[in-house]
Amino acid sequence: RDMHQVLDAYEKQKSFYLYTGRGPSSESMHVGHLIPFIFTKWLQDVFDIPLVIQLTDDEKYLWKDLTLEDCHHFAVENAKDIIACGFDVNKTFIFSDLDYMGASPEFYRNVVKIQKHVTFNQVKGIFGFTDSDCIGKISFPAIQAAPSFSNSFPQIFGSRKDIQNWSDLCNRYSQINKHAFSGGKDTVEEHRQDGGNPDVDVSFMYLTFFLEDDEQLEKIRQDYASGALLTGELKKILIETLQPMIAQHQERRKQVTDETVKQFMTPRRLNFHF
């Protein structure tokens, strides 16, 4: 959404930065979690701009039956998966809420300002909070909104006020075959006769992200819609497309050391040219 605003800012040589995040609830991220980061990596490369990534380990503690220690550990492990996407350490700052809230008074000041301007009725209507929810949940949206303001990161952007922002592996073979929602029919006979619906088929949706050959993608869509291609065959194509990518990502992740994570998660000045 709002890509035109980014392009307008870029053409006018106005400064902006990328902000995205991840709620770490387990030690590893699956390919669905990686898609936004793969896209963000592409944006960073295309626009050559700084990026901040918020790891909301505090959020997972509030919503899940996990210890603070587990949530912070998951944040560090998820950072390794994110770094393995190939982000530039000189242009990327990854932070854990549990660490950064105490280290940056500027960040916390923005949190408080946002909290003052948001009522309980507003967050209750948006997020569906009830009177039995802990107060941490109710105030958390302000923490997630704070990175939208560049002065939350004085180590990166200094005191500049003119910066805009723009926000917004597990075994794939068994996961795809067991859990990928299908647009196919109940029986092979029905599928051959009536065809499948690629618009709701998860395997086909994933191919729209990861299969670079547009002509091949269109042929797959037509074959599936006509019934010439079965659901199992479609899933096999997706598996064969994802396996090399997942293998490469896993290999890159093995190369991410604790020292590398520390570099990404240390508040510091980033390299940018505006």
For each residue, the residues with C-beta under 8 A, 3 or more apart:
1: 168
2: 5 6 166
3: 6 7
4: 7 8
5: 2 8 9 166
6: 2 3 9 10 16 47 166
7: 3 4 10 11
8: 4 5 11 12
9: 5 6 12 14 15 16 164 166
10: 6 7 13 14 16 47
11: 7 8
12: 8 9
13: 10 274
14: 9 10 162 164
15: 9 160 162 163 164 272 274
16: 6 9 10 49 163 164 165 166
17: 49 50 51 52 150 157 163 164 165 166 272
18: 40 43 44 47 49 50 51 52 165 166 167
19: 51 52 53 54 147 148 165 166 167 168
20: 36 37 40 51 53 54 167 168
21: 53 54 55 56 144 147
22: 29 33 37 53 54 55 56 78 82
23: 55 56 59 60
24: 55 56 57 60 71 74 75 77 78
25: 60 64 66 71 74
26: 29 74
27: 73 74 77 78
28: 77 78 81 169 170
29: 22 26 33 34 78 81 82 169
30: 33 34 169 170 172 175
31: 34 35 169 172 206 242 245 246
32: 35
33: 22 29 30 36 37 81
34: 29 30 31 37 38 81 85 169 249
35: 31 32 38 39 209
36: 20 33 39 40
37: 20 22 33 34 40 41 82 85
38: 34 35 41 42 85
39: 35 36 42 43
40: 18 20 36 37 43 44 51
41: 37 38 44 45 85 86 87
42: 38 39 45 46
43: 18 39 40 46 47 49
44: 18 40 41 47 48 49 51 87 88 91 92
45: 41 42 48
46: 42 43
47: 6 10 18 43 44
48: 44 45 91 272 273
49: 16 17 18 43 44 91 272
50: 17 18 91 92 93 156 157 270 271 272
51: 17 18 19 20 40 44 87 91 92 93
52: 17 18 19 92 93 94 95 147 153 156
53: 19 20 21 22 82 92 93 94 95
54: 19 20 21 22 95 97 144 147
55: 21 22 23 24 75 78 79 94 95 96 97
56: 21 22 23 24 59 60 97 140 143 144
57: 24 60 61 68 71 72 74 75 96 97 98
58: 61 62 71 97 98 101 136 140 143
59: 23 56 62 63 97 140 143 144
60: 23 24 25 56 57 63 64 66 71 74
61: 57 58 64 66 67 68 71
62: 58 59 134 136 137 140
63: 59 60 137
64: 25 60 61 71
65:
66: 25 60 61 70 71 74
67: 61 70 71
68: 57 61 71 72 98
69: 72 73
70: 66 67 73 74
71: 24 25 57 58 60 61 64 66 67 68 74 75 98
72: 57 68 69 75 76 96 98 99
73: 27 69 70 76 77
74: 24 25 26 27 57 60 66 70 71 77 78
75: 24 55 57 71 72 78 79 96 98
76: 72 73 79 80 96 261
77: 24 27 28 73 74 80 81
78: 22 24 27 28 29 55 74 75 81 82
79: 55 75 76 82 83 94 261 264 265
80: 76 77 83 84 253 256 261
81: 28 29 33 34 77 78 84 85 169 249 253
82: 22 29 37 53 78 79 85 87 94
83: 79 80 87 89 94 253 256 260 261 264
84: 80 81 249 250 252 253 255 256
85: 34 37 38 41 81 82 249
86: 41 252
87: 41 44 51 82 83 91 92 264
88: 44 91 92
89: 83 92 260 263 264
90: 270 271
91: 44 48 49 50 51 87 88 270 271 272
92: 44 50 51 52 53 87 88 89 264 270
93: 50 51 52 53 153 155 156 264 265 267 268 270
94: 52 53 55 79 82 83 261 264 265
95: 52 53 54 55 99 100 265 267
96: 55 57 72 75 76 99 100 265
97: 54 55 56 57 58 59 100 101 143
98: 57 58 68 71 72 75 101
99: 72 95 96 102 103 265
100: 95 96 97 103 104 107 267
101: 58 97 98 104 107 108 111 143
102: 99
103: 99 100 267
104: 100 101 107 108 152 153 154 155 267
105: 108 109
106: 109 110 151 152 153 154
107: 100 101 104 110 111 146 147 152 153
108: 101 104 105 111 112
109: 105 106 112 113
110: 106 107 113 114 146 149 151 152
111: 101 107 108 114 115 142 143 146
112: 108 109 115 116 142
113: 109 110 116 117
114: 110 111 117 118 142 145 146
115: 111 112 118 139 142
116: 112 113
117: 113 114
118: 114 115 122 123 141 142
119: 122 123
120: 123 124 129 138
121: 124 125
122: 118 119 125 126
123: 118 119 120 126 127 129 138 141
124: 120 121 127 128 129 130 138
125: 121 122 128
126: 122 123 141
127: 123 124 137 141
128: 124 125
129: 120 123 124 133 137 138
130: 124 133
131:
132:
133: 129 130 137 138
134: 62 137 138
135: 138 139
136: 58 62 139 140
137: 62 63 127 129 133 134 140
138: 120 123 124 129 133 134 135
139: 115 135 136 142 143
140: 56 58 59 62 136 137 143 144
141: 118 123 126 127 144 145
142: 111 112 114 115 118 139 145 146
143: 56 58 59 97 101 111 139 140 146
144: 21 54 56 59 140 141 147
145: 114 141 142 148
146: 107 110 111 114 142 143 149 152
147: 19 21 52 54 107 144 152 153 165
148: 19 145 165 167
149: 110 146 152 165
150: 17 153 156 157 160 161 163 164 165
151: 106 110 154 157 159 160 161
152: 104 106 107 110 146 147 149
153: 52 93 104 106 107 147 150 156 157 267
154: 104 106 151 157 158 159
155: 93 104 267 268 269
156: 50 52 93 150 153 267 268 269 270
157: 17 50 150 151 153 154 160 163
158: 154 269
159: 151 154
160: 15 150 151 157 163
161: 150 151
162: 14 15
163: 15 16 17 150 157 160 274
164: 9 14 15 16 17 150
165: 16 17 18 19 147 148 149 150
166: 2 5 6 9 16 17 18 19
167: 18 19 20 148
168: 1 19 20
169: 28 29 30 31 34 81 172 246 249 250
170: 28 30 175
171: 174 175
172: 30 31 169 175 176 239 242 243 246
173: 176 177 239 243
174: 171 177 178
175: 30 170 171 172 178 179 180
176: 172 173 179 180 203 235 238 239 242
177: 173 174 180 235 239
178: 174 175
179: 175 176
180: 175 176 177 201 202 203 206 235 238
181: 200 201 202
182: 196 201 202 203 231
183: 196 197 198 199 200 201 204 224 231
184: 191 196 201 224 230 231 234
185: 190 191 194 195 196
186: 190
187: 190 191
188: 191 192 230
189: 192 193
190: 185 186 187 193 194
191: 184 185 187 188 194 195 196 227 230 231
192: 188 189 227 228 230
193: 189 190 227
194: 185 190 191 227
195: 185 191 224 225 226 227
196: 182 183 184 185 191 201 224 225 227 229 231 234
197: 183 200 201 225
198: 183 201 204 220 221 224 225
199: 183 204
200: 181 183 197
201: 180 181 182 183 184 196 197 198 204 205 224 231 234
202: 180 181 182 205 206
203: 176 180 182 206 207 231 234 235 237 238
204: 183 198 199 201 207 208 220 221 224 234 238
205: 201 202 208 209
206: 31 180 202 203 209 210 238 242
207: 203 204 210 211 217 220 237 238 241
208: 204 205 211 217
209: 35 205 206
210: 206 207 238 241 242 245
211: 207 208 216 217 220 241
212:
213: 216 217
214: 217 218
215: 218 219
216: 211 213 219 220
217: 207 208 211 213 214 220 221
218: 214 215 221 222
219: 215 216 222 223
220: 198 204 207 211 216 217 223 224 229 234 237
221: 198 204 217 218 224 225
222: 218 219 225 226
223: 219 220 226 228 229
224: 183 184 195 196 198 201 204 220 221 227 228 229 234
225: 195 196 197 198 221 222
226: 195 222 223 229
227: 191 192 193 194 195 196 224
228: 192 223 224
229: 196 220 223 224 226 233 234
230: 184 188 191 192 233 234
231: 182 183 184 191 196 201 203 234 235
232: 235 236
233: 229 230 236 237
234: 184 196 201 203 204 220 224 229 230 231 237 238
235: 176 177 180 203 231 232 238 239
236: 232 233 239 240
237: 203 207 220 233 234 240 241
238: 176 180 203 204 206 207 210 234 235 241 242
239: 172 173 176 177 235 236 242 243
240: 236 237 243
241: 207 210 211 237 238 244 245
242: 31 172 176 206 210 238 239 245 246
243: 172 173 239 240 246 247
244: 241 247 248
245: 31 210 241 242 248 249
246: 31 169 172 242 243 249 250
247: 243 244 250 251
248: 244 245 251 252
249: 34 81 84 85 169 245 246 252 253
250: 84 169 246 247 253 254
251: 247 248 254 255
252: 84 86 248 249 255 256
253: 80 81 83 84 249 250 256
254: 250 251
255: 84 251 252
256: 80 83 84 252 253 260 261
257: 260 261
258: 261 262
259: 262 263
260: 83 89 256 257 263 264
261: 76 79 80 83 94 256 257 258 264 265
262: 258 259 265 266
263: 89 259 260 266
264: 79 83 87 89 92 93 94 260 261
265: 79 93 94 95 96 99 261 262
266: 262 263
267: 93 95 100 103 104 153 155 156
268: 93 155 156
269: 155 156 158
270: 50 90 91 92 93 156
271: 50 90 91
272: 15 17 48 49 50 91
273: 48
274: 13 15 163
